[in-house]
Amino acid sequence: MTDLLRLGLHDLHVGLQGRMVPFAGYEMPVQYAAGVMQEHLHTRAAAGLFDVSHMGQVILRPKAGMAALCAGFEAMMPVDVAGLAEGRQRYGLFTNETGGILDDLMFANRGDHLFVVVNAARKAHDIPHMAEHLAAVAEVVPITDRALLALQGPLAEAALARLVPDVAALRFMDVGVFGEVWVSRSGYTGEDGFEISVPQGWAETFARDLLAMPEVQPVGLGARDSLRLEAGLCLYGHDIDETTSPVEAGLPWAIQKVRRTGGAREGGFPGAARILQELAEGPERCRVGLRPDGRAPMREGTGLFAADETPLGQVTSGGFGPSVEAPVAMGYVPRAFADVGTPLQGEVRGKKLPVTVAALPFHPTTYKR
């Protein structure tokens, strides 16, 4: 792994017996001594601490006012940027001219600028993409001297509030700046929790202070993946990519009415013709939840077939769900096969095994509204 980048907290992870693996160009902890199953269940029951510093943190500073910046950013995605209130965060989607997803991201209105977090595997694309499309309205500033931590689980608020008391007042998708600590009440596990940006110089001290609390345990990529899968959340490059539209992916909730047909600012984003048509008429294929029969997981790439063995699509994410105590998966099938309860088959090691279309999420979310 000599050509991989290292996180600022690399030595901390190694000291915690983290097993380091390549991920998105970085050495990342996939699990710690407790193991994936226990880390997953601990996050659901208490609080798990994740290092997500590999993701891209970016500030967009307006050149000619926030209105022009928001209009320019909104032109890159089918999402309402102008209507986002100060102190709030929103899920966004960069799209291409054919309606595919270039990346999914989070962006926050921090009053005099926007703060954006993009996927690690896409930041080398996204930052130049923003610089090109926002050249007239924004200075695009990558943040490279801060760690990004995610504290997730029902006891996350109690733990973080010992260090930053004012975070208790935040609700889901609120953001706040508390001195040098930047906090959003969000995450990617389906649990209540926070994403916390802190200066790299004292990130280890901050992380150790959290880990010293009895309810907080370090959690690696393995449990992060099983948690987000149980929550029915997409992973870029797997469940969504440049060929997948937001409507196919089951993300129409991310497209506000103001950007849809008949809205005050309808269209005007890349891929609008396809996306608006799919919103009106439905997509040809849909992302669905899948519950395999038995205990054998159906992993990414597993072929999906109708009862008569007609090929339909494939699994895009799959594994064992520790909280639901059963295998779970997601994948794409034609719309005619997407209703909950539809029986399908998945090909595992040359055998076609029964699998049923299921409702998402597999595990209920617990966001603090």
Salt bridges, closest charged atoms under 4 A:
GLU27 OE2 - ARG6 NE 3.00
ASP51 OD2 - HIS13 NE2 2.73
GLU74 OE2 - ARG259 NE 3.82
GLU74 OE2 - ARG265 NE 2.63
ASP80 OD2 - ARG90 NH1 3.64
ASP80 OD1 - ARG265 NH2 2.70
ASP112 OD1 - HIS113 ND1 2.74
ASP126 OD1 - HIS125 ND1 2.88
GLU157 OE1 - ARG185 NH2 2.76
GLU157 OE1 - LYS368 NZ 2.61
ASP174 OD1 - ARG88 NH1 2.79
GLU180 OE1 - ARG146 NH1 3.60
GLU191 OE2 - ARG44 NH1 3.03
ASP192 OD2 - ARG185 NH2 2.68
GLU204 OE2 - ARG208 NE 2.89
GLU215 OE2 - ARG162 NH2 2.82
ASP225 OD1 - ARG228 NH2 2.89
GLU230 OE1 - HIS40 NE2 2.88
GLU230 OE1 - ARG44 NH2 2.89
ASP239 OD2 - ARG228 NH1 2.87
GLU242 OE2 - ARG122 NH2 3.11
GLU248 OE1 - ARG274 NH2 3.09
GLU248 OE2 - ARG285 NE 3.08
GLU278 OE2 - ARG274 NE 3.11
GLU300 OE1 - HIS238 ND1 2.73
